[in-house]
Amino acid sequence: MNILIPYSELKKHISTSIPASEFARCLTLSGPSVEHVVRSKDGDEVFDIEITSNRIDTASVVGIAQEAMAILPRFNHEVSWIKNIMHDYAKSQLGEQSLLNIEIADEGIVNRLIAVVCDIDATKTTPTEIKSTLEKAGMRSINPAVDISNYIRLVLGQPVHMFDYDTIPGGAMVIRLSKKDEKIQVLDGKHY
């Protein structure tokens, strides 16, 4: 599996003065293989990185940044965190307030669940910076909700599932196993 990571997106998380070609060389010699470095329309360098099945932890911007933090000093290159997203955003901005009640009906089916309620204005467009980053990573902009979920997956390596809050009865999400002969309708209208 290969992923595309813009150097500008990495540099939001780590600080280093080395050119993209040297960054790619060091990573390839000691970690994930950078197969190509291509220049985007806006002049950014984009890494085409092979991710092996045993290193899925590197399949994101933060994953590659963590690798760089371990690898670059071995080649006598300075590197430091600008922001470690895994720590900086771990605390809720809402405190105890919760707009979504979560009930795990069948114990043992989920170890951890994180939910965030966002008010996304469907009449607005995705910010240009996020659209550009997604494009450089090989994704097209669709709408703000989809773009946000794709951006989170790119940066954190965590797939995100989006739900329309207004369709969740009583603002309570129930996590459970399916029931015998239960049917669901998916986004394309098909029933399973």
N, C-alpha and C positions, 0 to 999 in steps of 0.2 A: 504494500500500500504506500502511495506517495501523498504528501501534503505540500501545499504551497504556503509559504510563510513570508510576508513582506518584511524586509529588514527594518523599515520604519516602525512596524508594529512591535518587533522585538525591542527596539530602542525606546519604547514607552516603558519598558520594564527593567532593562539593564542598561548600564552606561559603559561603553567601551569606545575607544578611538580607532580601532582597526577597521580597515576597509572590508567590504562584504566578501571579497575574494579570499582574504586571509581568514575571516570568520569561517567561511565554508571549508577551507583547507584544514583548519584545526578540528572542526567538528567531524569531518570525514575521517581523519586519521585516528580519532579516539572515540567516536560515538556514532550518531546517526549519519548516514552517507548523504551528502549533498550532491545530487546528481547533476544539477545545473543551477546557474545563477543567471536569471534573465532580467533585463531592464524593462520596467513598465512604461506606459505612455507618459507618466508624470515624472520619470527619472528614478523612481525607487528601484532598488534591487530586490528581487523575489527569489527565495530559495526553493528549489524543488527537492524535497527531502524524502528519502526512502525510510519508511518506518517498518521495522521488522515486527513480527507478531509477538515476540517476547518483550518488546519495549513500547507497548501501547501508551505508556506514561509520557512518551515524547511526542505524541500526536496532537500537539497544541503549541501555541505561542509560549505559554508558561512552561510547558514541558521542555521545549528547546532552550528557553532562558535558563532553566535549572541546569540543563546539561552544560550550557555555556559557562555558568558559574563554576562548575567543577572542572571543565576542560581548559578554558583559556589561560588560567594561571599556570598550568603545566607547560604552556608554550611561552611563558614570561609576558603574557598580556594582562593588563589591568582590566578588571571588570567588577562592577558593583551593582547592587540592586538600586533601582530608582524607586520602584514600588513593587513589593511582593504581594501580588493580588490575592494569593492564597491566605495571607494574614490580614492585609489591610481591609478586606471586605468581608471578613468572617463574622463580624458583629452586625446585628440587625440595626437598621436605622429607625425601626418602629418601636423598639423596646418591647414592652409587654403587649402593646396594642396588636390585635390580629383581626384582619377582615375576613380571613378564611379559616374555618374550622376543619381540621383534618382528623379523620377517624380511621384507624387501621383495624378493620373488622376481623381479619384473619392473621393472627400473630405469626410471626416467622416468615412472612412473604417479603418483607422489606426491612432492611437494617437501618436505613436512614432516608429521610425525605426532606427536601428543602423546598419551600414554596414561597413565591413572591407575588404579590398582587400589584400589577402595573396598570396605570390608566393610559392607554395608548389611543391617541386620536387618529382614527382611520382616515381623516381628511388631510392629515399632514403627510409629508414625505420623510423618508429616512435621511438623517444627516449625511451630507456629502462625504465626510471622512469615513463613515462606516460603509457607505456604498462603495467607495474607492477600495477600502481594505478587502471587502468581500470579493470585488471584481478581481483584484490581484491574487486572491486565494482561489480563484476559479469558480466563484459562485456569482449568480446574478441577483440583483436586488429585485425583490418581489413586492413586499409591503413592509411597513414598520415592524409588525409583530414577527413575521417570518425572519426579517433581517436581524432583529435583536436576538432571536434564538440561534440563528446561524453564527452571528458574531460571538456569542457566549461559547458556543461549541468550538469555534476556531481558537479563541483565546484560552479557554480553560480545558478544552478537550472533553467536556461533559455534554452529552446530548441533552437537549431541553425539550420538554413537552409543554405546549401552550394550550390553554383552555380558555374559552370565553366565559368569564366570571358570571355574566348574566344568565348563562344556561346551567349553572351549578345550583340545584335546588337548595334554597335556604342558606347559601354560602358555605355549605358543608361538603367537603370532598371525602368520599368513602373509598378506602383502598381495600379491595377484596378479590377473592378468586371468582371466576365466572361460575354461573350456575348452569346445571345441566339443561341443554336445549335453549339456552339464552342466546339471543341474536343481538348483534350490534350493527349500526350503520356507520361506515367510515366516510372520510371527506369526499371521496369520489362518488358517493351515493350508493355504493354496493353494500349489501347485507351479508354478514358472515355469522 
